[in-house]
């Protein structure tokens, strides 16, 4: 845009703008702002707006790069005169042709930017009450669709604390839109931002929102419980006490009471129970009650309050999905003082979870109990708690160890298969890409030699013969290992357990040695320089010595490992058998 024209649009100087004749209306900034955009955001000059639109009415709906009209910018800056002038021109029908089936004024008011914001969004966000009133009164029937901004003007007014604008929207809009991000409603916003005045008015105008849930399954009461907004919670429960029983489907079926317990808000727990005295029976998706949650999240005040109630006896030995009681969870806490739980008259200190462990077993099973665990252990033992009553803990550990050993052996078998398959692939490819290549022409037919086309060029060299033999041997040995692995998986008793010279590790070692020999003999067959061959002799001797030493060490280590695993398995079975005898 021309600098002089831009300055005139900023100041609303119509004489300078008119001096550009009809040239000014096509000018725009790098952001695609027209002179009308520049004027709307810079000064509140309604007369100049009327003059501009009188000559070039198409600028009324012209969009900049952000998808905004001049009305968006005027509402954002609070220029009520420009807003009024734009609306009046849209309602007049003057200027360019517009389809008669559409209301041009409402069409302009409902236009959303690329960010999904309308002019009303801009007025609410920047707290311009007069402009918001004008926009709402001009289009009270409009409901903001989901394709617009995540926050409707009503939600935005509650979130920003624009109470007077919120009252305006609720009074003038026939069916006000109330949604916010994540399927939250304006009622959620009032609960989150602790606005009792907004809460009361929304409950009066839109009472059905009290049980609406967001994407987590939370109602407004859930948020009041999370942030300890007691007045908000009291308003919601007084309006509809059923809100206390709503379980969040996408958050482990937690109710508002569960949320209050998790965050340790005792006063809010009491508030909820005063309206719904039976909601303590509800459990989460993990089958944990409020006592489980108070212990798990180490909320001592909530724990003491719950244990003072007569119905605490119904919760104290209740089990979750893993069969754990609150006392099982207590032994895993870091700083909770659980004396009131351990010494409760109805607690069972020797209850078993699904792994047949008592609370004390959870501590005794650790090799080096911490100071905290020793403290809890003392508390439990004073009340008569015992560990390993059924010797189950030892059996459970033995089974776990057996599983670990079996997994290690399975990994060794997989390693055999990978190495053997790799050797098969390499040696198979080498068999068809022999060193020196193949004869491509006809051989000398004199003497009855015939056609040699397709034969190996170095077929008569001793080094080549060694290459062929060692490559074939490596292929066959590795194939035996692969075959053995497949057969043993389905028929483990078919071959027995080969050992010594015919064990799997020995066959893989032989195959690897044959691969090295094939590689060296192939080099010998194609390299004509004797000096390099002598150098290769030295390398072969040196690495051959290292290779044979490594094979020996590998076999010794594998044999020791297999022996160790076997001893471990046998000892585990003997211990398990002896423990069964003791129990019997």
C-alpha positions in Angstrom: 0.0 0.0 0.0 1.2 3.5 -0.8 2.7 5.1 2.4 0.6 8.3 2.0 -2.5 6.3 1.5 -1.7 4.1 4.5 -1.2 7.1 6.7 -4.4 8.7 5.5 -6.3 5.5 6.3 -4.8 5.3 9.8 -5.8 8.9 10.6 -9.2 8.8 8.7 -8.2 11.6 6.4 -10.8 11.2 3.6 -9.4 14.1 1.5 -6.1 12.5 1.0 -7.7 9.1 0.4 -10.0 10.7 -2.2 -7.0 12.2 -4.0 -6.0 8.7 -5.0 -9.3 8.6 -7.0 -10.4 5.0 -7.7 -6.9 3.7 -7.2 -7.1 3.4 -3.4 -9.7 0.6 -3.1 -7.4 -2.0 -4.8 -4.4 -1.1 -2.5 -3.6 -3.6 0.3 -0.8 -4.3 2.8 1.3 -7.5 2.8 -1.3 -8.9 5.3 -4.0 -8.3 2.6 -5.5 -5.5 4.7 -7.5 -2.9 2.6 -7.9 0.8 3.5 -11.1 -0.2 5.3 -9.2 -2.7 7.4 -6.6 -0.2 8.3 -9.2 2.4 9.1 -11.3 0.0 11.3 -8.3 -0.9 13.5 -6.7 2.5 13.7 -9.5 5.1 14.3 -13.2 5.3 15.1 -14.3 7.3 12.1 -17.8 6.2 11.1 -18.2 9.0 8.4 -15.1 7.9 6.5 -16.4 4.3 6.6 -19.6 5.4 5.0 -17.8 7.3 2.3 -15.5 4.4 1.5 -18.4 1.9 1.3 -20.5 4.3 -0.8 -18.0 4.1 -3.6 -16.7 0.6 -3.1 -19.2 -1.6 -1.2 -17.3 -4.8 -1.9 -14.7 -3.8 0.8 -17.4 -4.6 3.4 -16.8 -8.4 3.1 -13.2 -8.3 2.0 -11.0 -10.7 3.9 -7.4 -10.2 4.9 -4.8 -12.9 5.1 -6.2 -14.1 8.5 -9.7 -14.3 7.1 -10.9 -11.2 9.0 -13.3 -8.5 7.8 -13.1 -4.9 8.9 -15.8 -5.7 11.4 -13.5 -8.1 13.2 -10.8 -5.5 13.5 -13.2 -2.7 14.7 -14.7 -5.1 17.3 -11.2 -6.0 18.5 -10.2 -2.4 18.9 -13.4 -1.2 20.4 -14.4 1.2 17.7 -18.1 1.2 18.2 -18.8 3.9 15.6 -17.1 1.9 12.9 -19.0 -1.2 14.0 -22.3 0.7 13.8 -21.5 2.1 10.4 -20.6 -1.3 9.0 -23.8 -2.9 10.3 -25.9 0.0 9.0 -24.4 -0.3 5.5 -24.9 -4.1 5.5 -28.6 -3.7 6.5 -29.2 -0.9 3.9 -28.7 -3.3 0.9 -26.7 -0.6 -0.9 -23.7 -1.3 -3.0 -22.9 -4.6 -4.7 -25.5 -7.2 -5.4 -26.1 -9.9 -2.7 -28.5 -13.0 -3.0 -31.9 -11.9 -1.7 -32.4 -15.2 0.1 -29.5 -14.2 2.5 -29.5 -11.5 5.1 -26.3 -9.6 4.4 -26.0 -8.2 7.9 -26.3 -11.5 9.6 -24.0 -13.1 7.1 -21.3 -10.5 8.0 -21.9 -10.9 11.7 -21.6 -14.7 11.5 -18.4 -14.7 9.4 -15.6 -16.4 11.2 -11.9 -15.8 10.7 -9.4 -18.6 10.0 -9.0 -19.0 13.7 -12.8 -19.5 14.0 -13.5 -16.2 15.7 -16.5 -13.9 14.9 -16.7 -10.2 15.7 -18.5 -11.1 19.0 -15.6 -13.3 20.0 -13.3 -10.2 19.6 -15.6 -8.0 21.6 -15.9 -10.5 24.4 -12.2 -11.3 24.6 -11.3 -7.5 24.8 -14.2 -6.7 27.1 -16.1 -4.2 25.0 -19.6 -4.4 26.4 -21.3 -1.8 24.1 -20.0 -3.6 20.9 -21.0 -7.0 22.3 -24.5 -5.7 23.1 -24.9 -4.3 19.6 -23.7 -7.5 17.9 -26.0 -9.7 20.1 -29.0 -7.6 19.6 -28.5 -7.7 15.8 -28.4 -11.5 15.7 -29.9 -13.1 18.8 -30.8 -16.4 17.0 -27.3 -17.4 16.0 -25.8 -20.6 17.4 -22.1 -21.1 16.9 -21.3 -24.3 15.1 -18.4 -26.6 16.0 -16.3 -25.5 13.0 -15.9 -22.2 14.7 -13.5 -21.4 17.5 -13.2 -24.0 20.3 -14.6 -21.5 22.7 -18.1 -19.9 22.1 -18.6 -16.3 23.2 -20.5 -17.4 26.3 -17.8 -19.8 27.4 -15.2 -17.1 26.7 -17.1 -14.6 28.7 -17.2 -16.9 31.7 -13.6 -17.9 31.4 -12.4 -14.2 31.1 -14.6 -13.1 34.0 -16.8 -10.8 31.7 -19.9 -11.2 33.9 -21.8 -8.4 32.4 -21.3 -9.7 28.9 -22.3 -13.2 30.0 -25.5 -11.8 31.4 -26.1 -10.0 28.1 -25.6 -13.2 26.1 -27.9 -15.3 28.3 -30.6 -12.6 28.3 -30.7 -11.7 24.6 -29.7 -15.0 22.9 -32.6 -17.3 22.3 -30.6 -20.5 22.3 -27.1 -19.5 23.4 -24.2 -21.7 22.5 -22.1 -22.7 25.6 -19.4 -25.2 24.5 -15.7 -24.8 25.1 -12.6 -26.9 24.4 -12.7 -30.6 25.1 -16.5 -30.7 25.2 -16.5 -28.5 28.3 -19.5 -26.2 28.8 -19.8 -22.7 30.3 -20.8 -24.4 33.5 -17.5 -26.2 33.6 -15.8 -22.9 33.0 -17.6 -21.3 36.0 -16.6 -24.3 38.2 -12.9 -24.1 37.0 -12.6 -20.3 37.5 -14.6 -20.3 40.7 -17.3 -17.9 39.6 -20.4 -18.4 41.8 -22.3 -15.5 40.2 -21.9 -17.0 36.7 -22.7 -20.4 38.1 -26.0 -19.2 39.6 -27.1 -17.5 36.3 -26.1 -20.4 34.1 -28.0 -22.9 36.4 -31.0 -20.7 36.1 -30.9 -20.3 32.3 -29.4 -23.7 31.3 -30.1 -26.2 34.1 -29.5 -29.2 31.9 -25.8 -28.5 31.8 -25.3 -29.8 35.3 -24.8 -33.4 34.2 -23.0 -32.6 30.9 -19.6 -34.2 30.8 -16.4 -33.3 28.9 -14.2 -35.6 26.9 -12.8 -37.1 30.2 -16.3 -37.8 31.5 -16.0 -35.0 34.1 -19.0 -32.8 35.2 -18.6 -29.3 36.6 -18.8 -30.9 40.0 -15.6 -32.9 39.2 -13.7 -29.7 38.6 -15.1 -28.1 41.7 -13.9 -31.1 43.7 -10.4 -30.9 42.0 -9.9 -27.2 42.8 -11.6 -27.3 46.2 -14.3 -24.8 45.2 -16.8 -25.5 48.0 -19.3 -22.8 47.2 -19.5 -24.0 43.6 -20.0 -27.6 44.8 -22.7 -26.5 47.1 -24.6 -24.7 44.3 -24.3 -27.7 42.0 -25.4 -30.3 44.6 -28.3 -28.1 45.7 -29.4 -27.8 42.1 -29.1 -31.5 41.3 -27.6 -34.0 43.8 -27.4 -36.7 41.1 -24.2 -35.0 39.9 -22.4 -36.6 42.8 -23.1 -40.1 41.3 -21.8 -39.4 37.8 -18.8 -41.6 37.1 -16.2 -40.4 34.6 -16.2 -43.1 31.9 -12.9 -42.0 30.4 -11.1 -41.5 33.7 -11.3 -44.8 35.6 -15.0 -44.2 36.5 -14.1 -41.7 39.2 -16.8 -39.7 40.8 -16.5 -36.1 42.2 -16.0 -37.7 45.7 -13.1 -39.8 44.4 -11.5 -36.6 42.9 -11.9 -34.7 46.2 -10.3 -37.7 48.1 -7.4 -37.9 45.7 -6.6 -34.2 46.2 -7.1 -34.3 49.9 -10.0 -31.8 50.2 -11.6 -32.9 53.4 -14.2 -30.0 53.5 -15.4 -30.8 50.0 -15.6 -34.5 50.9 -17.8 -33.6 53.8 -19.9 -31.3 51.5 -20.6 -34.1 49.0 -21.4 -36.6 51.7 -23.8 -34.2 53.4 -25.9 -34.1 50.2 -25.3 -37.7 49.1 -24.6 -39.7 52.3 -24.5 -43.0 50.4 -22.1 -42.1 47.6 -19.1 -43.5 49.5 -20.1 -47.0 48.2 -19.0 -46.2 44.7 -15.7 -47.6 43.4 -13.4 -46.7 40.6 -12.7 -48.8 37.5 -9.9 -50.4 39.4 -12.4 -51.4 42.1 -10.8 -49.0 44.6 -13.0 -47.3 47.2 -12.3 -43.9 48.8 -10.2 -45.5 51.5 -8.0 -47.1 48.9 -7.5 -43.7 47.2 -6.8 -41.9 50.5 -4.1 -44.4 51.4 -2.7 -44.6 47.8 -2.4 -40.8 47.5 -1.3 -40.4 51.1 -4.0 -38.0 52.2 -3.9 -38.4 56.0 -6.7 -35.9 56.8 -9.1 -37.7 54.5 -8.0 -41.1 55.8 -8.7 -40.0 59.5 -12.1 -38.5 58.5 -13.2 -41.7 56.7 -12.1 -44.0 59.5 -14.2 -42.0 62.0 -17.4 -43.0 60.2 -19.4 -46.1 61.1 -19.4 -47.2 57.4 -15.6 -47.3 57.4 -15.8 -51.0 58.5 -17.4 -51.7 55.1 -14.4 -50.2 53.2 -11.4 -51.2 55.3 -11.1 -54.8 54.0 -12.6 -54.3 50.6 -10.3 -55.5 47.7 -9.5 -53.9 44.4 -8.9 -55.6 41.1 -5.6 -57.1 42.3 -7.2 -58.2 45.6 -5.4 -55.6 47.6 -7.0 -54.0 50.6 -6.1 -50.4 51.7 -3.6 -52.0 54.1 -1.7 -53.6 51.2 -1.4 -50.2 49.6 -0.2 -48.7 52.9 3.0 -50.7 52.9 4.0 -49.1 49.6 3.5 -45.5 50.8 6.4 -43.1 51.3 5.5 -40.9 54.2 1.9 -41.6 55.3 1.3 -42.2 59.0 -1.1 -45.1 58.9 -1.4 -46.0 62.6 -5.1 -45.2 62.5 -5.5 -47.7 59.7 -3.3 -50.5 61.2 -4.9 -50.2 64.6 -8.5 -50.0 63.4 -10.6 -52.5 65.2 -12.1 -53.9 62.0 -8.9 -54.2 59.9 -7.6 -57.7 58.9 -3.8 -57.4 59.1 -3.4 -60.9 57.5 -5.7 -60.5 54.5 -4.4 -62.0 51.3 -4.4 -60.4 47.8 -4.6 -62.2 44.5 -1.0 -63.3 44.8 -1.7 -64.8 48.2 0.5 -62.2 50.0 -0.3 -60.5 53.3 0.6 -56.8 53.8 3.7 -58.0 55.7 4.7 -60.2 52.9 5.1 -57.1 50.7 7.9 -56.0 53.0 9.5 -59.3 54.0 10.0 -60.2 50.3 12.4 -57.3 49.8 16.1 -58.2 50.4 17.0 -54.9 52.0 14.0 -53.2 53.6 14.3 -49.5 53.9 13.9 -47.6 57.2 10.4 -46.7 56.2 9.6 -50.4 55.5 11.1 -51.4 58.9 8.8 -48.9 60.6 5.7 -50.2 58.9 6.8 -53.8 59.6 7.0 -52.9 63.3 3.5 -51.4 63.2 2.1 -54.6 61.5 3.9 -57.1 63.8 2.6 -55.3 66.9 -1.0 -55.9 65.7 -0.3 -59.6 65.0 0.5 -59.5 61.3 2.4 -62.5 59.9 4.4 -63.2 56.8 4.5 -66.2 54.6 1.6 -68.0 56.3 1.1 -70.4 53.4 4.7 -70.3 52.2 3.2 -68.8 49.1 5.7 -66.1 48.7 8.6 -68.5 48.2 6.7 -70.5 45.6 5.7 -67.3 43.7 9.3 -66.2 43.5 10.4 -69.7 42.4 7.9 -69.6 39.6 9.0 -66.2 38.6 12.7 -67.3 38.5 11.8 -70.4 36.4 10.1 -68.1 33.9 13.1 -65.9 33.7 15.5 -68.8 33.1 13.2 -70.2 30.4 13.2 -66.8 28.7 17.0 -66.7 28.7 17.2 -70.2 27.2 14.7 -69.1 24.5 16.9 -66.1 23.6 19.9 -68.4 23.2 17.9 -70.6 20.8 16.9 -67.5 18.8 20.5 -66.4 18.6 21.5 -69.9 17.1 18.7 -69.5 14.5 19.8 -66.0 13.5 23.5 -66.9 13.1 22.7 -70.1 11.2 20.3 -68.4 8.9 22.9 -65.7 8.1 25.5 -68.3 7.3 23.1 -70.1 5.0 22.3 -66.9 3.1 25.9 -65.8 2.6 27.2 -69.3 1.5 24.3 -69.8 -0.8 24.9 -66.5 -2.6 28.7 -67.2 -2.7 28.0 -70.6 -4.5 26.5 -68.8 -7.5 29.0 -65.9 -7.6 32.2 -67.9 -7.6 35.6 -66.0 -7.7 36.9 -65.5 -11.2 33.5 -65.8 -12.8 32.4 -68.2 -15.6 33.4 -69.0 -19.1 31.4 -66.9 -21.6 32.7 -68.2 -25.0 33.2 -71.7 -26.5 36.1 -73.7 -25.4 38.7 -75.3 -27.7 36.9 -78.4 -29.2 40.2 -80.0 -30.3 41.0 -83.0 -28.3 37.4 -83.7 -27.4 37.2 -80.9 -24.8 33.8 -79.7 -26.1 32.0 -76.6 -25.2 33.1 -75.0 -21.8 30.5 -72.2 -21.8 29.1 -71.6 -18.3 31.9 -73.4 -16.4 34.0 -71.7 -13.7 37.1 -70.0 -15.0 39.3 -71.1 -12.1 37.7 -74.6 -11.9 41.1 -76.4 -12.0 42.9 -74.3 -9.3 43.4 -76.0 -6.0 42.4 -72.8 -4.1 39.1 -72.7 -6.0 38.4 -76.4 -5.1 39.0 -75.6 -1.5 36.6 -72.6 -1.8 33.9 -74.8 -3.2 34.3 -77.5 -0.6 34.4 -75.2 2.4 31.5 -73.0 1.1 29.4 -76.2 0.6 30.4 -77.5 4.0 29.4 -74.2 5.8 26.0 -74.3 4.0 25.3 -77.9 5.0 26.3 -77.4 8.6 24.3 -74.2 9.1 21.3 -75.9 7.4 21.5 -78.7 9.9 21.3 -76.2 12.8 18.3 -74.5 11.2 16.6 -77.8 10.6 17.3 -78.9 14.1 15.8 -75.7 15.5 12.6 -76.2 13.5 12.2 -79.9 14.4 13.0 -79.4 18.1 10.3 -76.7 18.5 7.6 -79.2 17.3 9.1 -82.6 18.2 11.6 -82.1 21.1 12.0 -85.8 21.6 12.8 -86.8 18.0 16.6 -86.2 18.1 17.2 -86.3 21.8 19.9 -83.8 23.0 23.0 -83.9 20.7 26.1 -82.9 22.5 29.9 -82.8 22.0 30.9 -82.7 18.4 27.3 -82.6 17.2 25.9 -79.9 19.4 24.3 -76.8 17.9 27.1 -74.5 19.1 29.7 -76.9 17.7 28.0 -77.1 14.3 27.8 -73.3 14.1 31.4 -73.0 15.1 32.4 -75.5 12.3 30.3 -73.5 9.8 31.9 -70.2 10.7 35.4 -71.8 10.4 34.4 -73.1 6.9 33.2 -69.6 5.9 36.6 -68.1 6.9 38.4 -70.8 4.9 36.1 -70.2 1.9 36.8 -66.5 2.0 40.6 -66.9 2.2 40.8 -69.6 -0.5 38.7 -67.4 -2.8 41.2 -64.6 -2.4 44.1 -67.0 -3.1 42.4 -68.2 -6.3 42.0 -64.7 -7.8 45.1 -62.8 -6.5 48.2 -63.4 -8.7 50.8 -61.5 -6.6 52.8 -63.8 -4.4 53.8 -61.1 -1.9 50.2 -60.6 -1.0 49.6 -64.3 -0.7 52.5 -64.5 1.9 50.8 -61.7 3.7 47.5 -63.6 3.7 49.3 -66.7 5.1 50.3 -64.7 8.1 46.8 -63.2 8.6 45.2 -66.7 8.2 47.6 -68.2 10.8 47.1 -65.3 13.3 43.3 -65.1 13.0 42.9 -68.8 12.7 44.6 -69.1 16.1 42.3 -66.4 17.6 39.3 -68.0 16.0 39.9 -71.4 17.3 40.6 -70.0 20.8 37.3 -68.1 20.6 35.4 -71.2 19.6 36.8 -73.1 22.5 36.0 -70.4 25.0 32.5 -70.0 23.5 31.7 -73.7 23.9 33.0 -73.7 27.4 30.9 -70.7 28.3 27.8 -72.1 26.7 28.3 -75.4 28.5 28.7 -73.6 31.8 25.6 -71.5 31.2 23.5 -74.5 30.3 24.7 -76.3 33.3 24.0 -73.3 35.5 20.5 -72.9 34.1 19.9 -76.6 34.6 21.1 -76.5 38.2 18.9 -73.5 38.9 15.8 -75.2 37.5 16.5 -78.4 39.4 17.1 -76.5 42.7 13.9 -74.6 42.2 11.9 -77.7 41.7 13.5 -79.4 44.8 12.7 -76.3 47.0 9.2 -76.3 45.7 8.8 -80.0 46.4 10.2 -79.7 49.9 7.9 -76.7 50.7 4.9 -78.7 49.5 5.9 -81.5 51.8 6.2 -79.1 54.8 2.8 -77.7 54.1 1.3 -81.2 53.9 
